[in-house]
Amino acid sequence: MPAARDLSTVAAGLDAVQWIRVSGGRAPAGEWHPAQDVPDLWWASAPLAEDGLPVTGLPPVAAAQLAALLGGRLPTSAEWEWMAGRGRRRFPWGDEPPEPGSANLRDFGPSCATPVTAHPAGRTAEGLWDVAGNVWEWTTAPWRRDRIALLRGGSYNSLIQYASCAHTNDVPGHLSSPGIGLRPVRHGVVETCSPHRRAAPARVTPAAPVAPVAPVAPAGNSCRAARIAFEETNEQFCDHRHSPAAGDGSTLRGRA
């Protein structure tokens, strides 16, 4: 797992990130979240990758810091579920069960991570890759009182049911794994985000009426702000009383 001080190096080695706009709407209540409105958001078209393979092994605080270096953040669990299924799809591509061409899951793949664009049949209607299978994706839960972290999407070692849009895996907030990656989200879009040009401010095209994203800050400030934001995220909406008892998180139920 890269140390926090190495995250700028990790960011510099990332493949270019393409951002796809997903329109918002009313997300129905899920396993771990109340019904809520989700705004229009811009999503990384695939999990962050280096040389085509997903970046993994980061605990959620480090994942949030890496997202901040790209001018984004980790999505909430409700936002992720809306992106994946729009409140109506069982799987990101539709209601049909996964097949080898749609997702890298336990019974379909090589038992390791594959390139994030290896399963074109599994893309969402909006064009997002690898939403189900290959690697889990970190999400946050700002309506919860505890410090639990939530994983979405399943991994290369997961059964089919873990790839559904509605499934959520609650795990300890310090967990890292070669089966866990991240997909940043933001309220504005960089047309083509190249981590190798980090010195210049990011060129942002806001999606009106959503506020534009500020230019990427220096690594130290971004990382510190992201750490603070993640640590405080579960205190922001404590008036929500939808707070199911968390599991002990001792095992990754979907496996890796």
N, C-alpha and C positions, 0 to 999 in steps of 0.2 A: 504494500500500500504506500503510495507516495506520501511523504510528509507534507504538512501544510506549506512549508517554505518552498517546496518544489512545484507547487501548483502552477506557477507562471510558466515553468518549463513544460509541464503537461499541456497547458493551454497552447503554447507555441507549437507543439507537435501535433495538434489536432487537425483532422481533415477539415476543409472548409465547410461551414454550416449553412445550409439553406433553411429559410424560414417560411412556413406555410400558415396562412391565416385560417382559423377555424371560427366561424361565427358563434356567438353565444346563444344562450337560451336558459330555460328553466330545467335544471338538473333534478331528477327525482331523488328522493331519499335513498341512500344506499346502506350497505352493511355497517359503515363507520361514519356516515355523515348525514345531516339533515337535508331536506330539499332546499335548494338555494338557486339564485340566479348566477349564471356564469357569464362573464363579459366576453366580447370578441378578444381573442388572443392569437398571438403568433407563436407557433411551435417549431422547434427544431424538427426537420423532416425525418430524422432518424436519431437513435441514441448517439451521443457523442462518440466519435470513432477516431482511431489512429491507424493509418494504412488499411482502412476498410473495416477493421475489427473494433467492436465496442470497447470503450474505456471502462474498466471495472476495478473493483478492489477499494473503492472509496466509501468510508462511512458517510452518513448523511450530512454532517456539518461540512466536511471537505467537499462533498458533491455540491452543496449550496455555494461554497466559495468558488468552485470552478465555474458554476453557472454565472456567478456575479462577474467573473472576469470576461464573460461574453456579453455583458450587459443584460443578463436575464436572471432568472431565479428558478428554484424547484417549483413545480406545480403543486397545488393542493390535490388531495385525493379526489375530491368532487370534480375539479377541473379536468383531471386526467380521465375520469370515467365519462365525462361529457365528450371530451375529445375522441375517446375510443369508440363509443357507441351511440352518441347523440341521444341517449335515453331510449333507443329503440332497437339497436343491434345487439345480438348475443355475443358476437365476436367482431373484431374491428372491420372485417370484410363483409359481414352479413350474418345470417343465421346458420349457415352450413358448418358442420364440424370441420376442424382443421385437417389438412392434407399435407403431404410432404412439400408441396409448392407454396403453401400459405404460411407456415410457421416452423421454426426449429424447436421441436419439443422432444420429450424423452423417447418416444417410439418412432420418430421421423428423422432424426438428425444424427450427427456424428458424436454426440455426447460432449460437445464443446461448443464454444461460441463460433459463429460463422459471420461472414461479412454482413453488414447491416442492410445491404440492398440485395441480398441473395434470395428473397422470397417475394417476388412481385405480386403474386396472387393474394398475398396477405395485406396489401396496402388498404388504407381506409379510402372512402369515397373522395376525401380531400387530398389524398396522395401521400399520407404519412406511412413510412416504412417501419416494420419490425415492432409494431405496437404490442403484438402478442408473440410470446416465445423469444428465444435467443438469450436475452438477459432481462431480469426484473428491472423496474425503474423506480427510483426513489420518489416519494411524494410526501407532502406535509399534511398535518391535520390540525388547523388552527382552532377548531371548535372543541378540542379535547383538553382536559385538565392535566393529563399525564404527559410523559415525555416519549410516548410510543412513536415509532416510525412506521410508515405504511409503504408496502411494496405493491406494485401493480404489474400485470402483464405476463407473468410466468417467465421461465428460463428454458434453456436447452435440456434441463433435467426435470422439467415439470410435466405432470399429467395434463390431459386436455382441459379438465375443468378449471385449472389455474390460469388458462389463457383467456377465459371469458372476460368481457368488459366489466362485469359486476364483481369479480372476485378481488378480495383484498387480503394481503398477508401482513399481520401485525408482528413486528420484530423489535428487538432492543435497539435503541438509538445509537449504539456504538458498533453495530454489526458492519462488517465488510465481507465481501465474497467475490470470487471470480465470476459469479453468476448474477451480479448486480451492477447495473449501469445507471445512466441518467439521461433525461431529455429535457433541456431547459425550455422555459416559456418566457415570453416577454409581451409588453403592451405596445411595442412598436417593432418595426422590422428593419434589419440591415439587409439590403438586397442580396449581397453575397458577403458573408462574414469570413474573412481570412485571418486566422489566428496569427499569421506571420506578419501582419501589418498592425500590430498592437499599439505602436507609438502614436498613430494619428487617431483623433476622436472618431468613433463609429458614426457613419452616415445613416441617419434614421429617417424612415418615412413613416410618420404616424398614421394609424388607422383611425381616422376621425369617427366618433368623438373621443376616442381613447387618447389619453395623454401620451406624448412621446417619451421615449426612454432617454435618460441622460447619457452622455458619452461615457465610455468605459473609463473608470477611475484607475489610478495606479494600483498595482496588485495588492500592496499591503492594506490600503484603505478598503478596497473591495472585499478582500478576504475577511477583514475584521468586521465590516458591516454585515456581510453575509452570515458570519458566525453568530453575531448578536441577534440578527433577524430570525435565524433558525431557532436559537435557544429560547426566544421569546414568543415564537409563533403560536404555541399552544395556550398562551395567556391572552391573546387578542380578542377572542370571542367566547369568553368564559360564561357569558349569559346564556349560551346555548346549553340546554340541559340534556341534549342528546349525547350521552357519554357512556356507551356500553362498557362493561368491565373488560379490560384488556386481558388477553391471554398472557401466560408467563413469558412468551417469546423465546423460550429456551431452544426451540427448534424452528427451522425454516420450513413451514408446512409444505410448501410446494417443492422443496429441495433445491438447493443451489440457485 
